[in-house]
Amino acid sequence: MSIDHAQECLYSAQLSPAARVAQGEMPPNWFSVKEQPAYTPRKIKIICAGAGFSGLTLAHKIKHELRLAEFIDYTVYDKNTEVGGVWIENRYPGVACSPDAYTFRFEPNPYWSHFYVSGPEISEYIHNTVRKWGLDEHVELNSNVIESVWDEDLGKWRVKIEQDSKIKEDEADIFVNASGILNNWKLPDIQGLTNFRGKLVHTADWDDKYEWKNKRVAIIGNGASGIQCVAAMHSKVSRLVNYVRNPTWITPNINAEMTKTGNNFAYTPEEQEKFKNDPKAFFEFRKEVENHVNGGAYATLKDHPLQHWLRGETLKQMQEKLKLLDPSIASRIIPDFAPGCRRLTPGSGYLEAFSAENTEMCWEDIERVTETGIRTADGKEKEFDLIVCATGFNTSIIPRWKQIGKNGVDLREHWKNDPEAFFSVHVDQMPNYFMIGGPNFPVSHGTVTTGFAIVCDYILKWAMKIATEDIKSIDVRKESLDDYNVWTQEYLKRTAFSGECRSWYKNGKSSGLITGTYAGTTSHFQRSLERMGGEHFHIRYNSVNRFSCLGNGQMEEEKNGDGELANYFVQGIWGP
């Protein structure tokens, strides 16, 4: 090599990549300018697991609200035979929503029959909404996701779905888990349970064909489903025993101040017609309800006046009802922990049920289930025709399927101690994976369907960024995830959720990491996701140059000089 050539190479190496391009060279991040307007989106595919409220909200936003179907192909897989999620699976007697009726934000319903609506009515509303908006167009039912594996080379999720005993394989740029928190029910670990010769059911796997009226019934558990079952069933059976082990607050109706008597009520035909014919009045009513529901976040703060009011009001109402019952019930059922430590459930009719001669509350530990009934630790055995397990769900939030992310990370192993996520949506080592209802989602002190819509907006904001900036993958930085969760747990210390009680908020434990609810209000959650920046993510691009998306230096509406060239010139900003 000549001295001149060596000096020329040295000079070139000292130049910036841009200076080298100016001299006609091609540094490692060089690319050929794309002959297309800036931010022209590429077609991407989204796979969503779950066709309940959250999955259907995502479908509506893609198809209607944001009109992204031109750029986004999507398929929603659901393991059930119908859409609706938990409102299809939970069909037990008395099932109902705890706060006011669940609704899609885009489909307000002026014809709800009651303030607190039954499960069947919610299910019917979901089906009517799906038909009206065509939300089942991209839904595949009887489709159980069994495996999802990240392909780093392709930048895609490879997903296996079981359909009628056959395995379908699909792939997507983005994988959304909308399967829900309370969808993986489990039977209690009680000796002899499966040897019972009568009827055994879980509340989330109810047998509609079984005739339970006039039967001898045992209900195990006093969480939300147990409370509702007892209230609905006790007057229609020959005998009912509720086996409980934990004290619990039987709360006044949530949003009781919004009701006429503090209890549930039916809307009159006149009220329904007013809601239908006066959209403004209906909107204001819905907003008032939303305000009240979101106020629940303040009632969970240990030192907030609303927490003191809630405890006092709940205690007063419980004591009034307990006066009519066996004193042993009062001594055991009123908790030491604050209201909200366990999930609050309106208990209209629950305590009253135990004043009936055929209804009993049993605090003895269950020793075993026999072929004909239940034997408790005191040696007593009662015979039953039906045992109802109102014993909840696997709330680990680990997907039901096998999931392998970047570098072969198995999510089940990654979360073997406790699940941790970034604002309930992202998990490190799981690129392009989004959760609706993940760890620390705002599920317990706000309108849950509003939270679903907030997360769906956030997911689709990322989807369009991925599509328009030719992004291969995004993956939350571990340090950001860790910092966020440290703040979350520190904040939650000031709430009732941190009390000493066994709760699914703590994954069935009495203490430790709180993963079942958000640290803050619904508005706090929304603003935080809206402000989320890319600095918290590893972002990888398909091109060697992240700005290849700038294209030919024009915007689409400019049409090579023949279109709109000053769309930033807006009335009200540049003058009247």
ChimeraX attribute file (.defattr): number of C-alpha atoms within 10 A of each C-alpha:
attribute: neighborCount
match mode: 1-to-1
recipient: residues
	/A:1	5
	/A:2	7
	/A:3	8
	/A:4	9
	/A:5	10
	/A:6	11
	/A:7	11
	/A:8	12
	/A:9	11
	/A:10	11
	/A:11	11
	/A:12	15
	/A:13	12
	/A:14	11
	/A:15	12
	/A:16	11
	/A:17	17
	/A:18	14
	/A:19	13
	/A:20	17
	/A:21	15
	/A:22	10
	/A:23	11
	/A:24	9
	/A:25	13
	/A:26	14
	/A:27	14
	/A:28	9
	/A:29	13
	/A:30	16
	/A:31	14
	/A:32	8
	/A:33	13
	/A:34	13
	/A:35	11
	/A:36	15
	/A:37	19
	/A:38	19
	/A:39	22
	/A:40	17
	/A:41	18
	/A:42	15
	/A:43	15
	/A:44	18
	/A:45	19
	/A:46	21
	/A:47	22
	/A:48	28
	/A:49	26
	/A:50	29
	/A:51	29
	/A:52	20
	/A:53	24
	/A:54	29
	/A:55	29
	/A:56	26
	/A:57	23
	/A:58	26
	/A:59	25
	/A:60	21
	/A:61	18
	/A:62	21
	/A:63	20
	/A:64	14
	/A:65	12
	/A:66	11
	/A:67	12
	/A:68	15
	/A:69	15
	/A:70	12
	/A:71	18
	/A:72	21
	/A:73	17
	/A:74	22
	/A:75	19
	/A:76	24
	/A:77	26
	/A:78	26
	/A:79	20
	/A:80	17
	/A:81	11
	/A:82	18
	/A:83	27
	/A:84	24
	/A:85	25
	/A:86	20
	/A:87	22
	/A:88	20
	/A:89	19
	/A:90	19
	/A:91	20
	/A:92	25
	/A:93	18
	/A:94	18
	/A:95	21
	/A:96	23
	/A:97	17
	/A:98	18
	/A:99	23
	/A:100	22
	/A:101	19
	/A:102	22
	/A:103	18
	/A:104	19
	/A:105	12
	/A:106	13
	/A:107	12
	/A:108	17
	/A:109	17
	/A:110	17
	/A:111	15
	/A:112	18
	/A:113	16
	/A:114	15
	/A:115	20
	/A:116	23
	/A:117	21
	/A:118	20
	/A:119	23
	/A:120	17
	/A:121	16
	/A:122	20
	/A:123	20
	/A:124	14
	/A:125	20
	/A:126	24
	/A:127	16
	/A:128	12
	/A:129	19
	/A:130	17
	/A:131	12
	/A:132	10
	/A:133	14
	/A:134	14
	/A:135	22
	/A:136	19
	/A:137	14
	/A:138	13
	/A:139	21
	/A:140	21
	/A:141	18
	/A:142	16
	/A:143	24
	/A:144	23
	/A:145	25
	/A:146	15
	/A:147	18
	/A:148	20
	/A:149	20
	/A:150	27
	/A:151	18
	/A:152	15
	/A:153	7
	/A:154	13
	/A:155	20
	/A:156	21
	/A:157	28
	/A:158	20
	/A:159	20
	/A:160	20
	/A:161	23
	/A:162	17
	/A:163	16
	/A:164	10
	/A:165	10
	/A:166	9
	/A:167	14
	/A:168	14
	/A:169	13
	/A:170	13
	/A:171	18
	/A:172	22
	/A:173	27
	/A:174	24
	/A:175	25
	/A:176	22
	/A:177	19
	/A:178	27
	/A:179	29
	/A:180	23
	/A:181	21
	/A:182	17
	/A:183	18
	/A:184	18
	/A:185	18
	/A:186	17
	/A:187	18
	/A:188	15
	/A:189	8
	/A:190	11
	/A:191	12
	/A:192	13
	/A:193	18
	/A:194	13
	/A:195	13
	/A:196	18
	/A:197	14
	/A:198	15
	/A:199	14
	/A:200	18
	/A:201	18
	/A:202	22
	/A:203	24
	/A:204	24
	/A:205	15
	/A:206	16
	/A:207	15
	/A:208	10
	/A:209	6
	/A:210	10
	/A:211	9
	/A:212	17
	/A:213	14
	/A:214	14
	/A:215	15
	/A:216	20
	/A:217	26
	/A:218	26
	/A:219	26
	/A:220	21
	/A:221	22
	/A:222	24
	/A:223	22
	/A:224	21
	/A:225	24
	/A:226	26
	/A:227	24
	/A:228	23
	/A:229	22
	/A:230	28
	/A:231	19
	/A:232	18
	/A:233	22
	/A:234	26
	/A:235	16
	/A:236	13
	/A:237	15
	/A:238	16
	/A:239	21
	/A:240	27
	/A:241	21
	/A:242	24
	/A:243	23
	/A:244	20
	/A:245	16
	/A:246	15
	/A:247	21
	/A:248	24
	/A:249	25
	/A:250	25
	/A:251	20
	/A:252	22
	/A:253	22
	/A:254	22
	/A:255	23
	/A:256	17
	/A:257	13
	/A:258	17
	/A:259	15
	/A:260	11
	/A:261	9
	/A:262	13
	/A:263	17
	/A:264	19
	/A:265	14
	/A:266	14
	/A:267	15
	/A:268	13
	/A:269	11
	/A:270	9
	/A:271	14
	/A:272	17
	/A:273	13
	/A:274	14
	/A:275	20
	/A:276	16
	/A:277	12
	/A:278	12
	/A:279	13
	/A:280	11
	/A:281	13
	/A:282	19
	/A:283	13
	/A:284	11
	/A:285	14
	/A:286	15
	/A:287	12
	/A:288	13
	/A:289	18
	/A:290	17
	/A:291	14
	/A:292	20
	/A:293	20
	/A:294	19
	/A:295	17
	/A:296	21
	/A:297	22
	/A:298	17
	/A:299	22
	/A:300	26
	/A:301	22
	/A:302	20
	/A:303	13
	/A:304	13
	/A:305	12
	/A:306	17
	/A:307	22
	/A:308	17
	/A:309	12
	/A:310	19
	/A:311	18
	/A:312	13
	/A:313	14
	/A:314	18
	/A:315	18
	/A:316	13
	/A:317	13
	/A:318	21
	/A:319	14
	/A:320	10
	/A:321	16
	/A:322	21
	/A:323	11
	/A:324	12
	/A:325	17
	/A:326	13
	/A:327	10
	/A:328	11
	/A:329	18
	/A:330	16
	/A:331	11
	/A:332	13
	/A:333	18
	/A:334	18
	/A:335	16
	/A:336	12
	/A:337	18
	/A:338	23
	/A:339	26
	/A:340	29
	/A:341	24
	/A:342	26
	/A:343	18
	/A:344	20
	/A:345	22
	/A:346	23
	/A:347	21
	/A:348	18
	/A:349	16
	/A:350	20
	/A:351	19
	/A:352	17
	/A:353	21
	/A:354	24
	/A:355	15
	/A:356	13
	/A:357	11
	/A:358	16
	/A:359	22
	/A:360	19
	/A:361	19
	/A:362	15
	/A:363	17
	/A:364	15
	/A:365	13
	/A:366	21
	/A:367	17
	/A:368	17
	/A:369	21
	/A:370	19
	/A:371	15
	/A:372	16
	/A:373	22
	/A:374	22
	/A:375	18
	/A:376	17
	/A:377	11
	/A:378	10
	/A:379	10
	/A:380	11
	/A:381	17
	/A:382	14
	/A:383	17
	/A:384	22
	/A:385	18
	/A:386	23
	/A:387	24
	/A:388	21
	/A:389	23
	/A:390	28
	/A:391	21
	/A:392	24
	/A:393	19
	/A:394	18
	/A:395	22
	/A:396	24
	/A:397	24
	/A:398	21
	/A:399	18
	/A:400	15
	/A:401	15
	/A:402	16
	/A:403	22
	/A:404	22
	/A:405	22
	/A:406	15
	/A:407	11
	/A:408	14
	/A:409	16
	/A:410	17
	/A:411	20
	/A:412	19
	/A:413	11
	/A:414	17
	/A:415	15
	/A:416	11
	/A:417	10
	/A:418	17
	/A:419	22
	/A:420	24
	/A:421	22
	/A:422	23
	/A:423	25
	/A:424	23
	/A:425	23
	/A:426	24
	/A:427	27
	/A:428	25
	/A:429	22
	/A:430	25
	/A:431	28
	/A:432	27
	/A:433	24
	/A:434	23
	/A:435	27
	/A:436	27
	/A:437	26
	/A:438	29
	/A:439	29
	/A:440	25
	/A:441	26
	/A:442	26
	/A:443	22
	/A:444	22
	/A:445	24
	/A:446	22
	/A:447	23
	/A:448	22
	/A:449	18
	/A:450	20
	/A:451	21
	/A:452	26
	/A:453	22
	/A:454	19
	/A:455	27
	/A:456	25
	/A:457	20
	/A:458	17
	/A:459	22
	/A:460	18
	/A:461	13
	/A:462	18
	/A:463	21
	/A:464	20
	/A:465	14
	/A:466	24
	/A:467	22
	/A:468	18
	/A:469	21
	/A:470	22
	/A:471	22
	/A:472	20
	/A:473	22
	/A:474	24
	/A:475	20
	/A:476	24
	/A:477	19
	/A:478	17
	/A:479	12
	/A:480	15
	/A:481	19
	/A:482	15
	/A:483	11
	/A:484	15
	/A:485	21
	/A:486	11
	/A:487	11
	/A:488	20
	/A:489	18
	/A:490	11
	/A:491	15
	/A:492	21
	/A:493	15
	/A:494	16
	/A:495	23
	/A:496	21
	/A:497	28
	/A:498	26
	/A:499	22
	/A:500	16
	/A:501	24
	/A:502	16
	/A:503	22
	/A:504	22
	/A:505	27
	/A:506	23
	/A:507	21
	/A:508	15
	/A:509	14
	/A:510	18
	/A:511	16
	/A:512	14
	/A:513	19
	/A:514	27
	/A:515	28
	/A:516	26
	/A:517	22
	/A:518	25
	/A:519	25
	/A:520	19
	/A:521	17
	/A:522	24
	/A:523	13
	/A:524	12
	/A:525	19
	/A:526	17
	/A:527	12
	/A:528	12
	/A:529	17
	/A:530	14
	/A:531	8
	/A:532	11
	/A:533	9
	/A:534	13
	/A:535	10
	/A:536	16
	/A:537	19
	/A:538	14
	/A:539	17
	/A:540	17
	/A:541	17
	/A:542	14
	/A:543	16
	/A:544	12
	/A:545	13
	/A:546	15
	/A:547	16
	/A:548	20
	/A:549	22
	/A:550	19
	/A:551	17
	/A:552	15
	/A:553	15
	/A:554	17
	/A:555	19
	/A:556	14
	/A:557	14
	/A:558	14
	/A:559	12
	/A:560	14
	/A:561	10
	/A:562	8
	/A:563	12
	/A:564	13
	/A:565	14
	/A:566	9
	/A:567	9
	/A:568	9
	/A:569	10
	/A:570	10
	/A:571	8
	/A:572	7
	/A:573	8
	/A:574	8
	/A:575	7
	/A:576	6
